[in-house]
Amino acid sequence: MVSESSKFLERKVEEASPLSRAKLMLEKGPKLLGRIMILLLILFIIILMLPWRQTIAGRGTVTALRPEDRAQTVQNQIGGRIEKWAVREGQEVKKGDTILVLSETNQSYFNPELTDRLDEQLNAKRGSEVAAEQKILATDAQIIALTNGLRIQLSAAENKVKQARNYLQIDSADLVAVRNFYETSKSRLVRYESGYKNGLFSLTDIETRRLKLQEDRAKVVAQENKLNNARQELLNSRIELDNIRAKYQQSLASAQGSRSSAVSDKAKVREEIAKLRNEMSNVDIRRGLYVVRAPQTGYVVKTLKAGIGENIKEGESVATLQPKSPLVAAEIYVDAMDVPLILDSSNVRLQFEGWPSVQFSGWPSVAVGTFAGKVSVIDRVSTGDKYRLLIRQDHPLPENDEPWPNQLRQGSGVYGRVILRSVPVWYEIWRKLNGFPPSLEKEPATAATNKK
C-alpha cells in the first residue's frame, strides 16, 4: 500500500516538473539575454580598442635583385652550322664551359689556310712599304744633289755675270779713251790743215794726220762693237743664270712630285697592311667563336635550337641560362594610391607559393610561415596602373625569423604585405568605410623638408 502511494506521488511530481521549469525559464530569459548582450557589447568595445597593424598588400613573383642574376639567353656571335651540343637541359655549367660547337657557313672563310694566305699578302705589302721608303730616301738624296749642283752652277753663273759686268765697265772706259783720242786727232788735223795753208806743214804731214784720224775712228768703231759685245755677254750671262734657276725649279718640282707619289704609295701600302692585319685578327677571333661558351656559372634551363646540322644566324639565342647563386628578391606590385606611403626602409612580410603559411592582416607578429623582407627598390614609373617593388631579404634577420628558403625558384608566386603603423581597430574600420589610405608611421625626409 505504501509502495503504491509513493509511486503515485513520484509520477505526479514528474508530470508537474516540466511545467514548472518552463515557467521559470519564461521569467529568467530576458535577464539572461540582457546579460549576454552586455557581455557581447563589452567584448566588441574591447575588440575595437585593440591595436591593428596597417599593411599594403601586393602580389608578384620571385626574381633576382641584380640584373646579372636573372635568367638570360646565350647568343652566338657569328652565323654557322650546328655541329655538336655539349650540354643538356638542366645541366650545371661553369663559366667558359662549351655549350655549342659551330662550323663555318660563310664561303669567305672556308679556306683552312686563309691565315697563311693573308700572312703572305701582308709580307708582300711590307715589301712594297720598304720599296716606297727607299724611293722616298732616293728622292731626298736627289733633291739634296740638285740643291748642291744648283749651288755650284749658280756660283759659276753669278761669277760669269760679274765678269761680264766687269768687261762691260772696262770696254766702256776704253771707248771713252778711244773717243778722246779720236777727238784729239780731229783737232790736230784741223790745226795741221791750217798750218798747211800757212806753209807750216807739208802735204805728207796732212796725209799722215788724216790716216791717223781714220785709224782712231776705226778704233772707236771697234771699241763700240766690243762694248756692245760685252753688253750682250752680260745679258747672256744673266739669261743663263735665270735658265739655271728655272731648270733647278723644274727638276726640284719633279723630284718633289716623285717624293709625294712615294709618300702616297707608302701611306696606301700602310692602309692595306692595316686592313690585312685587321682581317687576320678578325679571322683569328672568328675561329674562336665557333665554340659558344657559358658566360657565367649556372644551369642550362632550356635549349632554344635543336638538332645537328641546323643553320643559325648571327646573334640568335641558342639557350637559356639561369645563374647558379642569384641574390633572390621578391617583385610585387601595389596600387598607385599606396606608393607614397612606402619608404625605402619599410618592412615586409612575404608568403611564398609552396610554403604553407597563415597570415593575419592586422597582426603580422602572429603569422606563421611568413618571411621578413625590406623594400629595396620603388619604381619611378608605373607598370600599367601598378607600381613595382623589389623586396630583398632583411639583414640581419629579426628575432625568431628564418632566412628565405634556398629552394626558391625565380618566377614562382609571392604575396607580400608592407608593414605600416599600428592603429586601433575602430580607426581601421573607419578608414576602410571612408576609403582613406593607410597612415604613415613617420613622414619621408623629403616630405618633411618641403613641409618645413
Contacts in CASP RR format, 6 or more apart in sequence:
PFRMAT RR
TARGET T0000
AUTHOR 0000-0000-0000
METHOD contacts of the structure
MODEL  1
MVSESSKFLERKVEEASPLSRAKLMLEKGPKLLGRIMILLLILFIIILML
PWRQTIAGRGTVTALRPEDRAQTVQNQIGGRIEKWAVREGQEVKKGDTIL
VLSETNQSYFNPELTDRLDEQLNAKRGSEVAAEQKILATDAQIIALTNGL
RIQLSAAENKVKQARNYLQIDSADLVAVRNFYETSKSRLVRYESGYKNGL
FSLTDIETRRLKLQEDRAKVVAQENKLNNARQELLNSRIELDNIRAKYQQ
SLASAQGSRSSAVSDKAKVREEIAKLRNEMSNVDIRRGLYVVRAPQTGYV
VKTLKAGIGENIKEGESVATLQPKSPLVAAEIYVDAMDVPLILDSSNVRL
QFEGWPSVQFSGWPSVAVGTFAGKVSVIDRVSTGDKYRLLIRQDHPLPEN
DEPWPNQLRQGSGVYGRVILRSVPVWYEIWRKLNGFPPSLEKEPATAATN
KK
47 425 0 8 1.000
48 424 0 8 1.000
48 425 0 8 1.000
48 426 0 8 1.000
48 429 0 8 1.000
49 424 0 8 1.000
49 425 0 8 1.000
49 426 0 8 1.000
50 424 0 8 1.000
50 425 0 8 1.000
51 422 0 8 1.000
51 423 0 8 1.000
51 424 0 8 1.000
51 425 0 8 1.000
52 362 0 8 1.000
52 363 0 8 1.000
52 422 0 8 1.000
52 423 0 8 1.000
52 424 0 8 1.000
52 425 0 8 1.000
52 427 0 8 1.000
52 428 0 8 1.000
53 362 0 8 1.000
53 363 0 8 1.000
53 364 0 8 1.000
53 365 0 8 1.000
53 419 0 8 1.000
53 420 0 8 1.000
53 421 0 8 1.000
53 422 0 8 1.000
54 362 0 8 1.000
54 420 0 8 1.000
54 421 0 8 1.000
54 422 0 8 1.000
54 423 0 8 1.000
54 428 0 8 1.000
54 438 0 8 1.000
54 439 0 8 1.000
55 349 0 8 1.000
55 361 0 8 1.000
55 362 0 8 1.000
55 364 0 8 1.000
55 417 0 8 1.000
55 418 0 8 1.000
55 419 0 8 1.000
55 420 0 8 1.000
55 438 0 8 1.000
56 334 0 8 1.000
56 335 0 8 1.000
56 338 0 8 1.000
56 341 0 8 1.000
56 342 0 8 1.000
56 417 0 8 1.000
56 418 0 8 1.000
56 420 0 8 1.000
56 438 0 8 1.000
57 334 0 8 1.000
57 361 0 8 1.000
57 415 0 8 1.000
57 416 0 8 1.000
57 417 0 8 1.000
58 332 0 8 1.000
58 333 0 8 1.000
58 334 0 8 1.000
58 389 0 8 1.000
58 415 0 8 1.000
58 416 0 8 1.000
58 417 0 8 1.000
58 418 0 8 1.000
59 332 0 8 1.000
59 333 0 8 1.000
59 413 0 8 1.000
59 414 0 8 1.000
59 415 0 8 1.000
59 416 0 8 1.000
60 330 0 8 1.000
60 331 0 8 1.000
60 332 0 8 1.000
60 333 0 8 1.000
60 413 0 8 1.000
60 414 0 8 1.000
60 415 0 8 1.000
61 330 0 8 1.000
61 331 0 8 1.000
61 410 0 8 1.000
61 411 0 8 1.000
61 412 0 8 1.000
61 413 0 8 1.000
61 414 0 8 1.000
62 328 0 8 1.000
62 329 0 8 1.000
62 330 0 8 1.000
62 331 0 8 1.000
62 352 0 8 1.000
62 408 0 8 1.000
62 409 0 8 1.000
62 410 0 8 1.000
62 411 0 8 1.000
62 412 0 8 1.000
62 413 0 8 1.000
62 414 0 8 1.000
63 70 0 8 1.000
63 328 0 8 1.000
63 329 0 8 1.000
63 330 0 8 1.000
63 331 0 8 1.000
63 390 0 8 1.000
63 410 0 8 1.000
63 411 0 8 1.000
64 70 0 8 1.000
64 323 0 8 1.000
64 326 0 8 1.000
64 327 0 8 1.000
64 328 0 8 1.000
64 329 0 8 1.000
64 410 0 8 1.000
65 326 0 8 1.000
65 327 0 8 1.000
65 328 0 8 1.000
65 329 0 8 1.000
65 376 0 8 1.000
65 390 0 8 1.000
65 392 0 8 1.000
66 326 0 8 1.000
66 327 0 8 1.000
68 296 0 8 1.000
68 323 0 8 1.000
69 323 0 8 1.000
69 325 0 8 1.000
69 326 0 8 1.000
69 327 0 8 1.000
70 323 0 8 1.000
70 326 0 8 1.000
70 410 0 8 1.000
71 301 0 8 1.000
71 320 0 8 1.000
71 321 0 8 1.000
71 322 0 8 1.000
71 323 0 8 1.000
71 410 0 8 1.000
72 295 0 8 1.000
72 320 0 8 1.000
72 321 0 8 1.000
72 323 0 8 1.000
73 304 0 8 1.000
73 317 0 8 1.000
73 318 0 8 1.000
73 319 0 8 1.000
73 320 0 8 1.000
73 321 0 8 1.000
74 99 0 8 1.000
74 292 0 8 1.000
74 294 0 8 1.000
74 295 0 8 1.000
74 317 0 8 1.000
74 318 0 8 1.000
74 319 0 8 1.000
74 320 0 8 1.000
74 321 0 8 1.000
75 315 0 8 1.000
75 316 0 8 1.000
75 317 0 8 1.000
75 318 0 8 1.000
76 100 0 8 1.000
76 102 0 8 1.000
76 289 0 8 1.000
76 292 0 8 1.000
76 312 0 8 1.000
76 314 0 8 1.000
76 315 0 8 1.000
76 316 0 8 1.000
76 318 0 8 1.000
77 289 0 8 1.000
77 314 0 8 1.000
77 315 0 8 1.000
78 102 0 8 1.000
78 286 0 8 1.000
78 289 0 8 1.000
78 290 0 8 1.000
78 314 0 8 1.000
79 102 0 8 1.000
79 105 0 8 1.000
79 106 0 8 1.000
79 311 0 8 1.000
79 312 0 8 1.000
79 313 0 8 1.000
79 314 0 8 1.000
79 315 0 8 1.000
79 316 0 8 1.000
80 102 0 8 1.000
80 103 0 8 1.000
80 104 0 8 1.000
80 105 0 8 1.000
80 106 0 8 1.000
80 311 0 8 1.000
80 312 0 8 1.000
81 102 0 8 1.000
81 103 0 8 1.000
81 104 0 8 1.000
81 105 0 8 1.000
81 309 0 8 1.000
81 310 0 8 1.000
81 311 0 8 1.000
81 312 0 8 1.000
82 100 0 8 1.000
82 101 0 8 1.000
82 102 0 8 1.000
82 305 0 8 1.000
82 307 0 8 1.000
82 308 0 8 1.000
82 309 0 8 1.000
82 310 0 8 1.000
82 311 0 8 1.000
82 312 0 8 1.000
83 101 0 8 1.000
83 102 0 8 1.000
83 103 0 8 1.000
83 308 0 8 1.000
83 309 0 8 1.000
84 100 0 8 1.000
84 101 0 8 1.000
84 308 0 8 1.000
85 99 0 8 1.000
85 100 0 8 1.000
85 101 0 8 1.000
85 303 0 8 1.000
85 307 0 8 1.000
85 308 0 8 1.000
86 97 0 8 1.000
86 98 0 8 1.000
86 99 0 8 1.000
86 100 0 8 1.000
86 101 0 8 1.000
87 93 0 8 1.000
87 97 0 8 1.000
87 98 0 8 1.000
87 99 0 8 1.000
87 100 0 8 1.000
87 300 0 8 1.000
87 303 0 8 1.000
87 319 0 8 1.000
88 300 0 8 1.000
88 303 0 8 1.000
89 300 0 8 1.000
89 301 0 8 1.000
89 302 0 8 1.000
89 303 0 8 1.000
90 299 0 8 1.000
90 300 0 8 1.000
90 301 0 8 1.000
91 299 0 8 1.000
91 300 0 8 1.000
92 297 0 8 1.000
92 298 0 8 1.000
92 299 0 8 1.000
92 324 0 8 1.000
93 99 0 8 1.000
93 294 0 8 1.000
93 297 0 8 1.000
93 298 0 8 1.000
93 299 0 8 1.000
93 300 0 8 1.000
93 321 0 8 1.000
94 294 0 8 1.000
94 297 0 8 1.000
94 298 0 8 1.000
95 294 0 8 1.000
95 295 0 8 1.000
95 296 0 8 1.000
95 297 0 8 1.000
96 293 0 8 1.000
96 294 0 8 1.000
96 295 0 8 1.000
97 293 0 8 1.000
97 294 0 8 1.000
98 291 0 8 1.000
98 292 0 8 1.000
98 293 0 8 1.000
99 292 0 8 1.000
99 293 0 8 1.000
99 294 0 8 1.000
99 300 0 8 1.000
99 318 0 8 1.000
99 319 0 8 1.000
100 291 0 8 1.000
100 292 0 8 1.000
100 305 0 8 1.000
100 318 0 8 1.000
100 319 0 8 1.000
101 290 0 8 1.000
101 291 0 8 1.000
101 292 0 8 1.000
102 289 0 8 1.000
102 290 0 8 1.000
102 291 0 8 1.000
102 292 0 8 1.000
102 312 0 8 1.000
103 290 0 8 1.000
104 110 0 8 1.000
104 290 0 8 1.000
105 311 0 8 1.000
109 283 0 8 1.000
109 286 0 8 1.000
111 117 0 8 1.000
114 283 0 8 1.000
115 280 0 8 1.000
115 283 0 8 1.000
115 284 0 8 1.000
118 276 0 8 1.000
118 279 0 8 1.000
118 280 0 8 1.000
118 283 0 8 1.000
119 280 0 8 1.000
121 276 0 8 1.000
122 273 0 8 1.000
122 276 0 8 1.000
122 277 0 8 1.000
122 280 0 8 1.000
125 269 0 8 1.000
125 272 0 8 1.000
125 273 0 8 1.000
125 276 0 8 1.000
126 273 0 8 1.000
128 265 0 8 1.000
128 269 0 8 1.000
129 266 0 8 1.000
129 269 0 8 1.000
129 270 0 8 1.000
129 273 0 8 1.000
132 262 0 8 1.000
132 263 0 8 1.000
132 265 0 8 1.000
132 266 0 8 1.000
132 269 0 8 1.000
133 266 0 8 1.000
135 258 0 8 1.000
135 259 0 8 1.000
135 262 0 8 1.000
135 265 0 8 1.000
136 259 0 8 1.000
136 262 0 8 1.000
136 263 0 8 1.000
136 266 0 8 1.000
139 255 0 8 1.000
139 256 0 8 1.000
139 258 0 8 1.000
139 259 0 8 1.000
139 262 0 8 1.000
140 259 0 8 1.000
142 255 0 8 1.000
142 258 0 8 1.000
143 252 0 8 1.000
143 255 0 8 1.000
143 256 0 8 1.000
143 259 0 8 1.000
146 248 0 8 1.000
146 251 0 8 1.000
146 252 0 8 1.000
146 255 0 8 1.000
147 252 0 8 1.000
150 244 0 8 1.000
150 245 0 8 1.000
150 248 0 8 1.000
153 244 0 8 1.000
153 248 0 8 1.000
154 241 0 8 1.000
154 244 0 8 1.000
154 245 0 8 1.000
157 237 0 8 1.000
157 240 0 8 1.000
157 241 0 8 1.000
157 244 0 8 1.000
158 241 0 8 1.000
160 237 0 8 1.000
160 240 0 8 1.000
160 241 0 8 1.000
161 234 0 8 1.000
161 237 0 8 1.000
161 238 0 8 1.000
161 241 0 8 1.000
163 237 0 8 1.000
164 230 0 8 1.000
164 233 0 8 1.000
164 234 0 8 1.000
164 236 0 8 1.000
164 237 0 8 1.000
165 234 0 8 1.000
167 230 0 8 1.000
167 233 0 8 1.000
167 234 0 8 1.000
168 227 0 8 1.000
168 230 0 8 1.000
168 231 0 8 1.000
168 233 0 8 1.000
168 234 0 8 1.000
170 230 0 8 1.000
171 223 0 8 1.000
171 226 0 8 1.000
171 227 0 8 1.000
171 229 0 8 1.000
171 230 0 8 1.000
172 227 0 8 1.000
172 230 0 8 1.000
174 223 0 8 1.000
174 226 0 8 1.000
174 227 0 8 1.000
175 220 0 8 1.000
175 223 0 8 1.000
175 224 0 8 1.000
175 226 0 8 1.000
175 227 0 8 1.000
178 216 0 8 1.000
178 219 0 8 1.000
178 220 0 8 1.000
178 222 0 8 1.000
178 223 0 8 1.000
179 220 0 8 1.000
179 223 0 8 1.000
181 216 0 8 1.000
181 219 0 8 1.000
182 213 0 8 1.000
182 216 0 8 1.000
182 217 0 8 1.000
182 219 0 8 1.000
182 220 0 8 1.000
184 216 0 8 1.000
185 209 0 8 1.000
185 212 0 8 1.000
185 213 0 8 1.000
185 216 0 8 1.000
186 213 0 8 1.000
188 209 0 8 1.000
188 212 0 8 1.000
189 206 0 8 1.000
189 209 0 8 1.000
189 210 0 8 1.000
189 212 0 8 1.000
189 213 0 8 1.000
192 201 0 8 1.000
192 205 0 8 1.000
192 206 0 8 1.000
192 209 0 8 1.000
193 206 0 8 1.000
195 201 0 8 1.000
196 202 0 8 1.000
196 203 0 8 1.000
196 205 0 8 1.000
196 206 0 8 1.000
292 318 0 8 1.000
294 321 0 8 1.000
295 321 0 8 1.000
296 321 0 8 1.000
296 323 0 8 1.000
297 323 0 8 1.000
297 324 0 8 1.000
297 325 0 8 1.000
298 321 0 8 1.000
298 322 0 8 1.000
298 323 0 8 1.000
298 324 0 8 1.000
299 321 0 8 1.000
299 322 0 8 1.000
299 324 0 8 1.000
300 319 0 8 1.000
300 320 0 8 1.000
300 321 0 8 1.000
301 319 0 8 1.000
301 320 0 8 1.000
301 321 0 8 1.000
301 322 0 8 1.000
302 319 0 8 1.000
302 320 0 8 1.000
303 318 0 8 1.000
303 319 0 8 1.000
303 320 0 8 1.000
304 316 0 8 1.000
304 317 0 8 1.000
304 318 0 8 1.000
304 319 0 8 1.000
304 320 0 8 1.000
305 312 0 8 1.000
305 316 0 8 1.000
305 318 0 8 1.000
305 319 0 8 1.000
312 318 0 8 1.000
322 410 0 8 1.000
326 410 0 8 1.000
327 392 0 8 1.000
328 393 0 8 1.000
328 404 0 8 1.000
328 408 0 8 1.000
328 410 0 8 1.000
329 376 0 8 1.000
329 390 0 8 1.000
329 391 0 8 1.000
329 392 0 8 1.000
329 393 0 8 1.000
330 348 0 8 1.000
330 350 0 8 1.000
330 373 0 8 1.000
330 390 0 8 1.000
330 391 0 8 1.000
330 414 0 8 1.000
330 416 0 8 1.000
331 388 0 8 1.000
331 389 0 8 1.000
331 390 0 8 1.000
331 391 0 8 1.000
331 414 0 8 1.000
332 388 0 8 1.000
332 389 0 8 1.000
332 391 0 8 1.000
332 414 0 8 1.000
332 415 0 8 1.000
332 416 0 8 1.000
333 383 0 8 1.000
333 386 0 8 1.000
333 387 0 8 1.000
333 388 0 8 1.000
333 389 0 8 1.000
334 342 0 8 1.000
334 386 0 8 1.000
334 387 0 8 1.000
334 389 0 8 1.000
334 418 0 8 1.000
335 385 0 8 1.000
335 386 0 8 1.000
335 387 0 8 1.000
336 382 0 8 1.000
336 385 0 8 1.000
336 386 0 8 1.000
336 387 0 8 1.000
337 437 0 8 1.000
338 418 0 8 1.000
338 437 0 8 1.000
338 438 0 8 1.000
339 378 0 8 1.000
339 387 0 8 1.000
341 420 0 8 1.000
341 437 0 8 1.000
341 438 0 8 1.000
341 439 0 8 1.000
341 440 0 8 1.000
342 375 0 8 1.000
342 378 0 8 1.000
342 389 0 8 1.000
342 418 0 8 1.000
343 375 0 8 1.000
343 444 0 8 1.000
344 375 0 8 1.000
344 376 0 8 1.000
344 378 0 8 1.000
345 374 0 8 1.000
345 375 0 8 1.000
346 374 0 8 1.000
346 375 0 8 1.000
346 418 0 8 1.000
346 419 0 8 1.000
346 420 0 8 1.000
347 372 0 8 1.000
347 373 0 8 1.000
347 374 0 8 1.000
347 394 0 8 1.000
347 418 0 8 1.000
347 419 0 8 1.000
348 372 0 8 1.000
348 373 0 8 1.000
348 374 0 8 1.000
348 375 0 8 1.000
348 389 0 8 1.000
348 391 0 8 1.000
348 416 0 8 1.000
348 417 0 8 1.000
348 418 0 8 1.000
348 419 0 8 1.000
349 359 0 8 1.000
349 364 0 8 1.000
349 367 0 8 1.000
349 370 0 8 1.000
349 371 0 8 1.000
349 372 0 8 1.000
349 373 0 8 1.000
349 416 0 8 1.000
349 417 0 8 1.000
349 419 0 8 1.000
350 370 0 8 1.000
350 371 0 8 1.000
350 372 0 8 1.000
350 373 0 8 1.000
350 391 0 8 1.000
350 404 0 8 1.000
350 414 0 8 1.000
350 415 0 8 1.000
350 416 0 8 1.000
351 357 0 8 1.000
351 359 0 8 1.000
351 369 0 8 1.000
351 370 0 8 1.000
351 371 0 8 1.000
351 414 0 8 1.000
351 415 0 8 1.000
351 416 0 8 1.000
352 371 0 8 1.000
352 404 0 8 1.000
352 405 0 8 1.000
352 408 0 8 1.000
352 412 0 8 1.000
352 413 0 8 1.000
352 414 0 8 1.000
353 412 0 8 1.000
353 413 0 8 1.000
353 414 0 8 1.000
354 412 0 8 1.000
355 369 0 8 1.000
355 405 0 8 1.000
356 369 0 8 1.000
357 367 0 8 1.000
357 368 0 8 1.000
357 369 0 8 1.000
357 370 0 8 1.000
358 367 0 8 1.000
358 368 0 8 1.000
358 369 0 8 1.000
359 367 0 8 1.000
359 370 0 8 1.000
359 415 0 8 1.000
359 417 0 8 1.000
360 366 0 8 1.000
360 367 0 8 1.000
361 417 0 8 1.000
362 428 0 8 1.000
364 370 0 8 1.000
364 417 0 8 1.000
364 419 0 8 1.000
371 393 0 8 1.000
371 401 0 8 1.000
371 402 0 8 1.000
371 403 0 8 1.000
371 404 0 8 1.000
371 405 0 8 1.000
372 393 0 8 1.000
372 394 0 8 1.000
372 397 0 8 1.000
372 398 0 8 1.000
372 401 0 8 1.000
373 391 0 8 1.000
373 392 0 8 1.000
373 393 0 8 1.000
373 394 0 8 1.000
374 391 0 8 1.000
374 392 0 8 1.000
374 393 0 8 1.000
374 394 0 8 1.000
375 389 0 8 1.000
375 390 0 8 1.000
375 391 0 8 1.000
375 418 0 8 1.000
376 390 0 8 1.000
376 391 0 8 1.000
376 392 0 8 1.000
377 388 0 8 1.000
377 389 0 8 1.000
377 390 0 8 1.000
378 387 0 8 1.000
378 388 0 8 1.000
378 389 0 8 1.000
379 387 0 8 1.000
379 388 0 8 1.000
379 389 0 8 1.000
389 418 0 8 1.000
391 416 0 8 1.000
393 403 0 8 1.000
393 404 0 8 1.000
394 401 0 8 1.000
397 403 0 8 1.000
420 438 0 8 1.000
420 439 0 8 1.000
420 440 0 8 1.000
420 441 0 8 1.000
421 438 0 8 1.000
421 439 0 8 1.000
421 440 0 8 1.000
421 441 0 8 1.000
423 431 0 8 1.000
423 439 0 8 1.000
431 437 0 8 1.000
431 438 0 8 1.000
431 439 0 8 1.000
443 451 0 8 1.000
END
